[in-house]
């Protein structure tokens, strides 16, 4: 029996199966010559795979002219055409999107125009759910690519159009919830960034509990208040419950620790622009500095201020990004009294907590949708 595990109660019966080439017309676009100026900067949207990201495309970054369309392999595809990235940078291959506008595409996009018996968003959700599977279908070779021929052979299980539409509408509602949460996350992050800039430039100042003004801030160097320490090799350590951290996060858990307390972790090599705050027992590897923080500055206050540093400007290497203790030690910090530091750190940490809650809500919604997709499709 070909039917999903989870189904709306008004529907029953087996689903049908066909290849994409049997339910649609699959073609690809093209690129007008860049050497002919009259082909470009017109009013016809031209979409590349960089815009294909499990989304509805409503605008383009580049435009071609009618002459560019007429004198190249570019084609104008109608709204509701499904695009699939056949090749592109990194994780692009296999991603899908729906055209929300009439647009042309480059040759790296396969355009899938469905026949009338098929709901565009249903097929889109189906293909989106099979991203990893589709990537594995790629041609072998130096650069793994999809092709129109491979895409045409992909099998699709589907019900009657009425059920397709009901499934697609339900899943679109879930997508809208995820989109709303993502927008909330972006707004909170932007708000925090703005407040950090105002607080550390002293455009906004807190007052003491008795209403009085705090004093002037002191300009200090990182090395005056914070000691930079090197991580160590962990391979000979026994397994335990203490995290070993690298620039990418937790690597394993061991039975020993380098430091116990609040610390700021700074990448020495590799990912150097994402400082981390940690509290408790931990071990760091050689590519990650940890810090011992003096009494004049609160760890959380220092961490928040360091988030504004352009770490890549301190890069000492031409290959793998690297930092040294001298460049870090010379970073200038603006330091108020401990009471004002506490108020600033608590305020920004409260925003961080809100951002983290939304982050978890986004991840939970994505996992819930993933479970639905696995049960609502064959």
LINLIN-V377837 format. One record per residue. N is the residue number from 1. RES is the residue in one small letter. BURIAL is I if it has 9 or more other ideal C-beta (glycine too) atoms within 8 Angstrom, else O. D_FIRST is the distance of its C-alpha to the first C-alpha in Angstrom with 1 decimal. Layout:
# LINLIN-V377837
[[N | RES | BURIAL | D_FIRST] [N | RES | BURIAL | D_FIRST]]
This chain:
# LINLIN-V377837
[[1 | x | O | 0.0] [2 | x | O | 3.8] [3 | x | I | 6.1] [4 | x | I | 9.3] [5 | x | O | 10.9] [6 | x | O | 13.8] [7 | x | I | 13.9] [8 | x | O | 16.9] [9 | x | O | 17.0] [10 | x | O | 17.8] [11 | x | I | 14.4] [12 | x | O | 11.1] [13 | x | O | 8.6] [14 | x | O | 6.2] [15 | x | I | 8.4] [16 | x | O | 10.4] [17 | x | O | 11.7] [18 | x | I | 15.5] [19 | x | I | 18.4] [20 | x | I | 21.0] [21 | x | O | 23.5] [22 | x | O | 21.5] [23 | x | I | 21.3] [24 | x | I | 24.8] [25 | x | O | 28.2] [26 | x | I | 29.0] [27 | x | I | 32.7] [28 | x | I | 35.1] [29 | x | I | 38.5] [30 | x | I | 41.9] [31 | x | I | 45.1] [32 | x | I | 48.4] [33 | x | O | 51.4] [34 | x | O | 52.8] [35 | x | O | 56.2] [36 | x | I | 56.5] [37 | x | O | 57.2] [38 | x | O | 56.6] [39 | x | I | 52.9] [40 | x | I | 52.4] [41 | x | O | 53.0] [42 | x | I | 52.0] [43 | x | O | 49.8] [44 | x | I | 46.4] [45 | x | I | 44.1] [46 | x | I | 43.2] [47 | x | I | 40.3] [48 | x | I | 39.9] [49 | x | I | 37.2] [50 | x | O | 39.3] [51 | x | I | 38.1] [52 | x | I | 34.3] [53 | x | O | 33.3] [54 | x | O | 30.0] [55 | x | O | 32.2] [56 | x | O | 33.3] [57 | x | I | 36.4] [58 | x | O | 39.1] [59 | x | O | 42.1] [60 | x | I | 43.2] [61 | x | O | 46.0] [62 | x | O | 47.2] [63 | x | I | 48.0] [64 | x | I | 48.8] [65 | x | I | 50.9] [66 | x | O | 50.2] [67 | x | I | 52.2] [68 | x | I | 50.1] [69 | x | I | 47.0] [70 | x | O | 48.6] [71 | x | I | 50.0] [72 | x | I | 47.1] [73 | x | O | 43.5] [74 | x | I | 42.5] [75 | x | I | 40.3] [76 | x | I | 40.1] [77 | x | I | 36.6] [78 | x | O | 35.8] [79 | x | O | 34.8] [80 | x | O | 31.1] [81 | x | I | 30.7] [82 | x | I | 28.6] [83 | x | I | 30.7] [84 | x | I | 29.6] [85 | x | I | 32.3] [86 | x | I | 32.4] [87 | x | I | 35.3] [88 | x | I | 37.8] [89 | x | O | 39.5] [90 | x | O | 37.8] [91 | x | O | 34.4] [92 | x | I | 34.4] [93 | x | I | 32.2] [94 | x | I | 28.6] [95 | x | I | 29.5] [96 | x | I | 28.6] [97 | x | I | 30.4] [98 | x | I | 30.7] [99 | x | I | 33.9] [100 | x | O | 35.6] [101 | x | I | 38.4] [102 | x | O | 39.1] [103 | x | I | 39.9] [104 | x | I | 40.4] [105 | x | I | 39.2] [106 | x | I | 40.4] [107 | x | I | 38.9] [108 | x | I | 37.0] [109 | x | I | 34.6] [110 | x | I | 31.7] [111 | x | I | 31.3] [112 | x | I | 27.9] [113 | x | I | 28.5] [114 | x | I | 25.4] [115 | x | O | 25.1] [116 | x | O | 25.5] [117 | x | O | 21.9] [118 | x | I | 21.3] [119 | x | I | 22.5] [120 | x | I | 24.7] [121 | x | I | 24.3] [122 | x | I | 20.5] [123 | x | I | 20.5] [124 | x | I | 23.5] [125 | x | I | 21.8] [126 | x | I | 18.8] [127 | x | I | 21.4] [128 | x | I | 23.6] [129 | x | I | 21.0] [130 | x | I | 20.7] [131 | x | I | 24.5] [132 | x | O | 24.9] [133 | x | O | 22.2] [134 | x | I | 23.8] [135 | x | I | 27.3] [136 | x | O | 26.4] [137 | x | O | 25.7] [138 | x | I | 29.4] [139 | x | O | 31.9] [140 | x | O | 33.8] [141 | x | O | 37.5] [142 | x | O | 40.2] [143 | x | O | 38.4] [144 | x | O | 34.6] [145 | x | I | 33.6] [146 | x | I | 30.6] [147 | x | O | 31.2] [148 | x | I | 30.0] [149 | x | O | 28.6] [150 | x | I | 26.5] [151 | x | I | 25.3] [152 | x | I | 24.3] [153 | x | I | 22.0] [154 | x | I | 19.9] [155 | x | O | 16.3] [156 | x | I | 15.1] [157 | x | I | 11.8] [158 | x | I | 12.9] [159 | x | I | 12.7] [160 | x | O | 15.7] [161 | x | O | 19.1] [162 | x | O | 19.9] [163 | x | I | 17.2] [164 | x | I | 18.0] [165 | x | I | 21.6] [166 | x | I | 21.1] [167 | x | I | 19.3] [168 | x | I | 22.0] [169 | x | I | 24.8] [170 | x | O | 23.9] [171 | x | I | 23.7] [172 | x | I | 26.9] [173 | x | O | 28.6] [174 | x | I | 27.8] [175 | x | I | 29.3] [176 | x | O | 32.3] [177 | x | I | 32.9] [178 | x | I | 32.8] [179 | x | O | 35.2] [180 | x | O | 37.6] [181 | x | I | 37.7] [182 | x | I | 38.4] [183 | x | O | 41.1] [184 | x | I | 42.6] [185 | x | I | 42.7] [186 | x | O | 44.4] [187 | x | O | 47.0] [188 | x | I | 47.8] [189 | x | I | 48.3] [190 | x | O | 50.5] [191 | x | I | 52.5] [192 | x | I | 53.1] [193 | x | O | 54.2] [194 | x | O | 56.6] [195 | x | I | 58.0] [196 | x | I | 58.5] [197 | x | I | 60.5] [198 | x | I | 62.7] [199 | x | I | 63.2] [200 | x | I | 64.1] [201 | x | O | 66.4] [202 | x | O | 67.9] [203 | x | O | 67.4] [204 | x | O | 66.0] [205 | x | O | 67.8] [206 | x | I | 67.2] [207 | x | O | 70.2] [208 | x | I | 71.3] [209 | x | O | 70.6] [210 | x | O | 74.1] [211 | x | O | 73.6] [212 | x | O | 75.8] [213 | x | O | 75.0] [214 | x | I | 73.8] [215 | x | O | 76.0] [216 | x | O | 75.6] [217 | x | O | 72.9] [218 | x | O | 73.9] [219 | x | O | 72.9] [220 | x | I | 72.0] [221 | x | I | 70.4] [222 | x | I | 67.2] [223 | x | I | 69.3] [224 | x | O | 71.8] [225 | x | I | 69.3] [226 | x | I | 66.3] [227 | x | O | 66.4] [228 | x | I | 63.8] [229 | x | I | 62.6] [230 | x | O | 60.6] [231 | x | I | 57.4] [232 | x | I | 57.4] [233 | x | O | 55.3] [234 | x | I | 52.9] [235 | x | O | 51.7] [236 | x | O | 54.1] [237 | x | I | 53.2] [238 | x | O | 51.2] [239 | x | O | 48.0] [240 | x | I | 48.5] [241 | x | O | 47.7] [242 | x | I | 49.8] [243 | x | O | 48.1] [244 | x | I | 49.1] [245 | x | I | 48.9] [246 | x | I | 48.9] [247 | x | I | 48.8] [248 | x | O | 45.0] [249 | x | O | 44.9] [250 | x | O | 44.5] [251 | x | I | 44.4] [252 | x | O | 44.6] [253 | x | I | 46.4] [254 | x | I | 49.7] [255 | x | O | 52.4] [256 | x | I | 55.3] [257 | x | I | 56.1] [258 | x | I | 58.4] [259 | x | I | 59.0] [260 | x | O | 58.5] [261 | x | O | 58.9] [262 | x | O | 58.1] [263 | x | I | 57.9] [264 | x | I | 56.9] [265 | x | I | 55.0] [266 | x | I | 55.7] [267 | x | I | 54.1] [268 | x | I | 56.7] [269 | x | I | 54.6] [270 | x | I | 51.4] [271 | x | O | 50.2] [272 | x | I | 53.6] [273 | x | O | 53.0] [274 | x | O | 50.9] [275 | x | I | 53.2] [276 | x | O | 51.6] [277 | x | I | 53.1] [278 | x | I | 52.7] [279 | x | O | 54.3] [280 | x | O | 54.6] [281 | x | O | 54.6] [282 | x | I | 53.2] [283 | x | I | 53.6] [284 | x | I | 53.5] [285 | x | I | 53.3] [286 | x | O | 55.9] [287 | x | I | 54.3] [288 | x | I | 54.4] [289 | x | I | 57.7] [290 | x | I | 58.1] [291 | x | I | 61.1] [292 | x | I | 63.6] [293 | x | I | 64.7] [294 | x | O | 68.3] [295 | x | O | 69.7] [296 | x | O | 70.5] [297 | x | I | 66.9] [298 | x | I | 63.8] [299 | x | I | 60.8] [300 | x | I | 58.4] [301 | x | I | 61.0] [302 | x | I | 61.5] [303 | x | I | 57.8] [304 | x | I | 57.3] [305 | x | I | 60.3] [306 | x | I | 59.0] [307 | x | O | 55.7] [308 | x | O | 58.0] [309 | x | I | 59.3] [310 | x | O | 58.4] [311 | x | I | 57.6] [312 | x | O | 56.9] [313 | x | O | 60.5] [314 | x | I | 61.6] [315 | x | I | 59.7] [316 | x | O | 62.1] [317 | x | O | 60.1] [318 | x | O | 59.2] [319 | x | O | 56.1] [320 | x | O | 54.0] [321 | x | I | 55.2] [322 | x | I | 57.7] [323 | x | I | 60.0] [324 | x | O | 63.2] [325 | x | O | 65.1] [326 | x | O | 67.9] [327 | x | I | 65.9] [328 | x | I | 64.0] [329 | x | I | 67.3] [330 | x | I | 68.9] [331 | x | I | 66.3] [332 | x | O | 68.2] [333 | x | I | 67.2] [334 | x | I | 68.6] [335 | x | I | 69.3] [336 | x | I | 70.4] [337 | x | O | 71.5] [338 | x | O | 69.0] [339 | x | O | 68.7] [340 | x | I | 67.6] [341 | x | I | 65.3] [342 | x | I | 63.7] [343 | x | I | 63.2] [344 | x | I | 61.7] [345 | x | I | 59.4] [346 | x | O | 58.2] [347 | x | I | 57.5] [348 | x | I | 55.5] [349 | x | I | 53.6] [350 | x | O | 52.6] [351 | x | I | 51.1] [352 | x | I | 49.3] [353 | x | O | 47.8] [354 | x | I | 46.5] [355 | x | I | 45.0] [356 | x | O | 43.4] [357 | x | O | 41.8] [358 | x | I | 40.3] [359 | x | I | 39.1] [360 | x | O | 37.3] [361 | x | I | 35.8] [362 | x | I | 34.5] [363 | x | O | 33.0] [364 | x | O | 31.3] [365 | x | I | 30.0] [366 | x | I | 28.6] [367 | x | O | 26.9] [368 | x | I | 25.4] [369 | x | I | 24.1] [370 | x | I | 22.7] [371 | x | O | 20.8] [372 | x | I | 19.5] [373 | x | I | 18.4] [374 | x | O | 16.4] [375 | x | I | 14.6] [376 | x | I | 14.5] [377 | x | I | 13.1] [378 | x | O | 10.2]]
